[in-house]
Amino acid sequence: MEKIVAKLLIYGDLPTDSILLQLSDVYRDFNSGSYKKEDLITRCYRQIKRILELGTDCAFDKNLWHNYLTYLMIMDENPFSLTCEKVGSKDGSVNHFATNDFHAFRELFNFDFSGLEKALGIDCFTCITNYKAIEKPELMYNGNVSEKVRALSEELEKAQTDDKFFNIVTAFYKRIGVGAFGLNKAFRIREISGGYVEFNPINNMDTVVLSDLIGYEIQKEKLIANTKAFVEGKKANNVLLFGDSGTGKSTSIKAIVNEFYNDGLRMIEIYKYQFRLLSQLIAQIKNRNYKFIIYMDDLSFEEDESDYKFLKAVIEGGVETKPDNILIYATSNRRHLIRETWRDRSDVEQDGDIHRSDTMEEKLSLANRFGVTIGYYKPSRQEFYDIVRGLTARNGIDMPEEELRLEADRWEMYHGGISGRTAQQFVNYLLGK
């Protein structure tokens, strides 16, 4: 194995503690003949455990060794894989090196562990290459990662030549992508050393779709039209969804990401205290072959907060132009985002007209930089009944209309008033009875 791994060039920049390099070291010591049996067994078991942990996190099945190698190739963001993501495989000298690497991966796919197992008296490698995973709820793992890795792994198992292997992998890069962005829908960020941003996948993102949100058809149409233009490479606007709480603003954005995920749409959720990282975040994703929504939930600022200025500069007005593959979608209970007081309007008054102060213009200018603003308002009593009826029908709850309305009225009276969220909570209550 150590001789095969040594052939890797494009994919050879692996961390020293990676599973593949650790197993390569095991084989180097095994083939040298100078080793302690118990030591090699322990080292083998340590890497098998890591493969099992990865397999459990991603719900891998059947041949975990193949799944691991496939996952390794998918996640490796190197110049070759990133180029394939953007333009596919083109003729070039780099293809020669990539084909050599894929030949090595084919050898690893077909690697025979039986000699090592026989010498050490173990069968762990045989076990993971004929593995049956325990079924578990999809919420416990990332379904996108699991499905794509397993499907690609099974396809690569059938590749009879290096060229076929090459074509399968590069087609995957172009169709799906490479690294975490290729496999996941949504991310949060955290700052790491040097001011760089690390993207952490959200594994259990809500699978809601727009049809799950009853009502608000005009609002959904505006959101769909803007997002559709964005993923098609046309001009599109930043979007502010404002209005009453519990009306479906956040749900709409989650649903839009689910709707357009297969078109290359990804979402990055960012919190207010992270706004100073916006420039670095954008710098790291502007050249990727995806469309990114930077999502800000419940966006609002108090009078004494100035973080909104970072956001203003990024949206419009900074020296660097915002890349075409990035939009900002925000939700807020406030139409103008920043708390405004009557003091902001009281600096000049002539002929009964109020002349807005510079302070107020500064505050309102943030909301004005969202090209599309969509209002979500509390439903009327009849619309509330319609939402409740739609949710009960979807969940198989059969109650007489009058009884359902009476129970819904009692529930909303003590649980936050009329809203789509209250309706969903009421239906959850009925389902739990």
C-alpha positions in Angstrom: 0.0 0.0 0.0 2.8 2.4 0.8 4.1 2.2 -2.8 0.7 2.9 -4.2 0.1 6.0 -1.9 3.6 7.3 -2.8 2.4 7.5 -6.4 -0.3 10.1 -5.6 0.6 13.6 -6.8 -2.5 15.8 -7.2 -4.2 14.0 -4.3 -1.0 13.3 -2.4 -1.1 16.3 0.0 -2.8 14.4 2.7 -2.5 15.2 6.5 0.0 12.9 8.2 -2.8 11.7 10.5 -5.2 10.8 7.7 -6.5 7.3 7.6 -4.8 6.5 4.3 -1.4 7.6 5.3 -1.7 5.9 8.7 -2.6 2.6 7.0 0.3 3.2 4.5 2.7 3.4 7.5 1.2 0.2 8.9 2.0 -1.6 5.6 5.5 0.0 5.4 6.3 -1.5 8.9 4.6 -4.8 8.0 6.6 -5.2 4.8 9.9 -4.4 6.6 9.4 -7.5 8.7 10.5 -5.7 11.9 7.3 -5.1 13.8 5.5 -6.1 16.9 2.3 -8.0 16.1 0.3 -6.4 18.9 1.5 -2.9 17.9 0.3 -3.4 14.3 -3.0 -4.8 15.4 -3.6 -1.8 17.6 -2.7 0.6 14.8 -5.0 -1.2 12.4 -7.9 -1.2 14.8 -7.4 2.5 15.5 -7.9 3.3 11.7 -10.8 0.9 11.4 -12.5 2.7 14.2 -12.0 6.0 12.4 -13.5 4.5 9.2 -16.5 3.2 11.3 -17.0 6.6 12.8 -17.0 8.3 9.4 -19.3 5.6 8.1 -21.7 6.1 11.1 -21.7 9.9 10.7 -22.4 9.7 6.9 -24.5 6.4 7.0 -22.1 4.6 4.6 -22.9 1.0 3.8 -21.7 -2.2 2.1 -18.0 -1.4 1.3 -16.8 1.2 3.8 -13.3 1.1 2.4 -14.6 2.2 -1.0 -16.9 4.7 0.6 -13.9 6.2 2.5 -11.7 6.5 -0.7 -14.6 8.0 -2.6 -15.2 10.5 0.2 -11.5 11.4 0.1 -11.6 12.2 -3.6 -14.8 14.2 -3.3 -13.5 16.3 -0.5 -10.1 17.1 -1.9 -10.1 20.7 -3.1 -7.0 20.8 -5.3 -6.4 22.9 -8.5 -7.5 19.9 -10.7 -10.8 19.2 -8.9 -11.7 22.9 -8.6 -11.1 23.4 -12.3 -13.3 20.4 -13.2 -16.0 21.9 -10.9 -16.1 25.1 -13.0 -15.5 23.9 -16.5 -15.3 20.1 -16.5 -12.4 18.1 -17.7 -10.6 19.8 -20.5 -7.6 18.6 -22.5 -4.4 19.6 -20.7 -1.1 18.2 -19.3 -2.6 18.0 -15.8 -4.9 15.2 -17.0 -1.8 13.0 -17.3 -1.0 13.4 -13.6 -4.7 13.1 -12.7 -5.0 9.8 -14.6 -1.9 8.5 -12.8 -3.6 9.4 -9.5 -6.8 7.7 -10.5 -4.8 4.6 -11.4 -3.5 4.6 -7.9 -7.0 5.0 -6.5 -8.2 2.0 -8.6 -5.4 -0.1 -7.1 -6.5 1.0 -3.6 -10.1 0.2 -4.5 -9.0 -3.4 -5.4 -6.4 -3.7 -2.6 -6.1 -7.1 -1.0 -5.9 -6.9 2.8 -5.9 -10.7 3.3 -2.1 -11.0 3.7 -2.0 -8.6 6.5 -5.1 -10.1 8.1 -3.7 -13.6 8.0 -0.3 -12.5 9.5 -2.0 -10.6 12.3 -4.9 -13.0 12.9 -7.5 -10.3 12.3 -10.5 -9.9 10.0 -11.5 -6.2 10.4 -10.7 -5.2 6.8 -12.9 -8.1 5.5 -15.7 -6.9 7.8 -15.7 -3.3 6.6 -15.6 -4.3 2.9 -18.8 -6.4 3.5 -20.5 -4.1 5.9 -24.2 -3.8 6.8 -25.1 -0.6 8.5 -27.7 -0.3 11.2 -30.6 1.7 9.9 -31.2 5.0 11.6 -33.3 8.1 11.2 -32.1 10.4 8.4 -31.9 13.4 10.8 -29.0 11.7 12.5 -26.8 12.1 9.4 -26.5 14.2 6.3 -28.5 12.5 3.6 -26.9 14.5 0.7 -23.5 13.3 1.7 -24.5 9.7 2.2 -26.4 9.3 -1.0 -23.9 10.9 -3.2 -20.8 9.1 -1.8 -22.5 5.7 -1.8 -23.8 6.2 -5.4 -20.4 7.4 -6.7 -18.6 4.6 -4.8 -20.7 1.9 -6.5 -20.2 3.5 -9.9 -16.4 3.6 -9.4 -16.4 -0.1 -8.3 -17.5 -1.0 -11.9 -14.9 1.1 -13.6 -12.7 -1.3 -15.6 -10.1 1.2 -16.9 -8.3 4.3 -15.6 -10.0 6.4 -18.3 -13.4 5.3 -17.2 -12.5 6.0 -13.6 -11.3 9.5 -14.7 -14.5 10.2 -16.6 -16.7 9.2 -13.7 -14.9 11.4 -11.1 -14.5 14.4 -13.3 -18.2 14.2 -14.3 -19.1 14.2 -10.7 -17.0 17.3 -10.0 -18.7 19.2 -12.8 -22.3 18.0 -12.0 -22.1 18.1 -8.1 -18.9 19.9 -7.1 -16.0 19.2 -4.9 -15.5 19.6 -1.1 -18.1 20.5 1.4 -19.9 22.9 -0.9 -20.5 20.0 -3.4 -22.2 17.8 -0.8 -24.0 20.1 1.6 -26.8 22.7 1.3 -26.2 25.0 4.1 -23.4 26.2 6.3 -22.5 28.2 9.4 -19.1 29.9 9.8 -16.5 30.3 12.4 -13.3 32.3 12.4 -10.0 30.5 12.4 -6.4 31.6 12.6 -5.2 34.3 10.2 -8.7 35.8 9.8 -9.8 33.0 7.6 -13.4 31.6 7.7 -14.2 27.9 8.2 -17.4 26.6 6.8 -19.3 24.1 8.9 -22.0 22.1 7.2 -25.5 22.1 8.8 -26.3 18.4 8.7 -29.9 18.4 9.8 -31.3 21.3 7.8 -35.1 21.4 7.7 -36.4 19.7 4.6 -39.3 22.1 4.3 -40.5 23.0 0.8 -42.5 26.1 -0.3 -45.7 24.1 -0.7 -45.5 23.4 3.1 -46.1 27.1 3.7 -49.8 27.6 3.3 -50.8 31.0 2.0 -48.5 33.9 1.2 -48.6 33.0 -2.5 -47.6 36.5 -3.7 -44.6 36.6 -1.3 -43.5 33.1 -2.4 -43.8 34.1 -6.1 -41.5 37.1 -5.6 -39.0 35.1 -3.8 -39.0 32.3 -6.4 -38.7 34.7 -9.3 -35.7 36.5 -7.8 -33.9 33.3 -6.8 -34.6 31.6 -10.2 -33.0 34.5 -12.0 -30.0 34.3 -9.6 -29.3 30.6 -10.2 -29.8 31.1 -14.0 -27.0 33.7 -14.0 -29.3 36.6 -14.6 -29.4 39.9 -12.6 -31.0 39.5 -9.2 -31.4 41.5 -6.0 -30.7 41.1 -2.3 -33.9 40.3 -0.5 -35.3 41.5 2.8 -38.3 39.6 4.2 -39.9 41.7 6.9 -43.0 41.5 9.0 -44.7 39.9 12.0 -43.1 37.0 13.8 -44.2 33.5 13.0 -45.4 34.3 9.5 -43.0 32.1 7.6 -40.1 34.4 6.7 -37.3 32.0 7.8 -39.2 29.0 6.5 -39.5 30.6 3.1 -35.7 31.0 2.8 -35.0 27.4 4.0 -37.5 26.2 1.5 -36.0 28.2 -1.4 -32.6 26.6 -0.7 -34.1 23.1 -0.8 -36.0 24.1 -4.0 -32.9 25.2 -5.9 -30.1 23.0 -4.3 -29.8 20.9 -7.4 -29.3 24.1 -9.4 -26.2 24.9 -7.4 -27.7 27.1 -4.7 -26.0 27.0 -1.3 -26.8 29.0 1.9 -24.4 30.4 4.5 -26.0 31.5 7.7 -24.2 34.4 9.4 -24.9 36.1 12.8 -24.6 39.8 13.5 -21.4 39.5 15.5 -19.8 37.9 12.5 -20.4 40.8 10.1 -16.8 41.9 10.3 -15.9 38.6 8.6 -18.1 39.3 5.6 -15.3 40.5 3.4 -13.1 37.4 4.1 -16.1 35.1 3.7 -16.9 36.6 0.2 -13.2 36.4 -0.8 -13.3 32.6 -0.1 -16.4 31.8 -2.1 -16.4 34.3 -5.0 -14.6 32.0 -7.4 -16.6 28.8 -6.6 -19.0 27.4 -9.1 -22.1 27.8 -6.9 -24.6 30.5 -6.2 -24.5 31.5 -2.5 -27.2 33.1 -0.4 -25.7 34.7 2.7 -28.6 34.4 5.2 -29.2 36.7 8.1 -32.1 35.7 10.4 -33.9 38.2 12.6 -31.8 41.1 11.5 -32.1 44.3 13.5 -29.9 46.9 15.2 -30.3 49.1 18.2 -29.4 52.8 18.2 -26.0 52.3 19.6 -24.9 49.4 17.3 -22.7 50.1 14.4 -22.1 46.6 13.0 -24.7 47.4 10.2 -22.0 49.5 8.5 -20.0 46.3 7.7 -23.2 45.0 6.0 -23.8 48.3 4.1 -20.3 48.3 2.7 -20.7 44.7 1.5 -24.1 45.0 0.0 -23.3 48.2 -2.0 -20.9 51.0 -1.6 -17.6 49.3 -0.9 -14.6 49.6 -3.2 -14.8 46.0 -4.2 -17.9 44.9 -6.3 -20.0 42.2 -4.8 -19.5 39.0 -6.8 -22.3 37.8 -9.1 -22.6 34.5 -7.3 -23.5 36.0 -4.0 -26.8 37.5 -2.7 -27.9 38.5 0.8 -31.3 37.3 2.1 -32.3 38.6 5.5 -35.4 38.4 7.7 -36.5 41.0 10.2 -39.4 42.0 12.2 -38.5 45.6 11.4 -39.1 47.2 8.0 -36.1 49.5 8.3 -33.9 47.2 10.3 -32.4 49.8 12.6 -34.4 51.3 15.6 -35.6 54.8 14.7 -36.8 57.3 17.3 -38.6 60.6 17.0 -35.4 62.4 18.0 -34.0 61.3 14.6 -36.7 63.4 12.9 -36.7 66.5 15.1 -33.6 68.4 13.9 -35.3 70.8 11.5 -38.9 71.8 10.8 -40.2 74.4 8.3 -43.7 75.2 7.2 -45.0 72.1 9.0 -42.8 69.8 7.0 -40.4 67.4 8.8 -36.9 67.3 7.2 -35.3 64.0 8.0 -32.0 64.2 9.8 -28.8 62.9 8.5 -28.9 60.3 11.3 -32.2 58.9 10.0 -30.9 58.8 6.4 -27.9 56.8 7.6 -30.2 54.3 9.3 -32.7 54.0 6.4 -30.0 53.6 3.8 -29.3 50.0 4.9 -32.9 48.8 4.2 -32.9 50.6 0.9 -29.9 48.5 -0.3 -32.1 45.5 -0.5 -33.5 45.5 -4.0 -36.5 43.3 -3.1 -38.5 43.8 0.1 -41.3 41.3 0.8 -43.8 41.9 3.6 -45.1 38.9 5.7 -48.0 40.0 7.8 -50.2 38.2 10.4 -53.1 36.4 8.7 -56.7 37.3 9.2 -58.9 35.1 11.3 -60.2 33.3 8.2 -56.7 32.9 6.8 -55.6 31.4 10.2 -58.5 28.9 9.9 -57.4 28.1 6.4 -53.8 27.4 7.5 -55.0 25.2 10.4 -57.3 23.3 8.1 -54.5 22.8 5.5 -52.1 21.5 8.2 -54.6 19.2 9.7 -55.5 17.7 6.3 -51.8 17.2 5.5 -51.3 15.4 8.8 -54.4 13.2 8.5 -56.3 14.9 11.4 -60.1 14.6 10.9 -62.2 17.0 13.1 -65.5 18.7 12.5 -65.0 22.3 11.2 -66.7 24.0 14.1 -64.8 22.0 16.7 -61.5 22.6 14.9 -62.1 26.4 14.8 -63.1 26.5 18.5 -60.0 24.5 19.5 -57.8 26.7 17.3 -59.2 29.9 18.9 -58.6 28.6 22.4 -55.0 27.6 21.5 -54.0 30.9 19.9 -55.5 32.9 22.7 -52.9 31.5 25.1 -50.1 30.8 22.7 -48.9 34.0 21.0 -51.9 35.0 18.9 -52.7 34.4 15.2 -49.8 33.3 13.0 -48.7 30.5 10.9 -46.3 29.4 13.7 -49.2 29.2 16.2 -51.2 27.2 13.7 -48.3 24.7 13.4 -47.9 24.5 17.1 -51.6 23.8 17.5 -51.5 21.0 15.0 -48.4 19.6 16.8 -50.5 19.6 19.9 -53.3 17.7 18.2 -50.9 15.2 16.9 -49.5 14.6 20.4 -52.9 14.0 22.0 
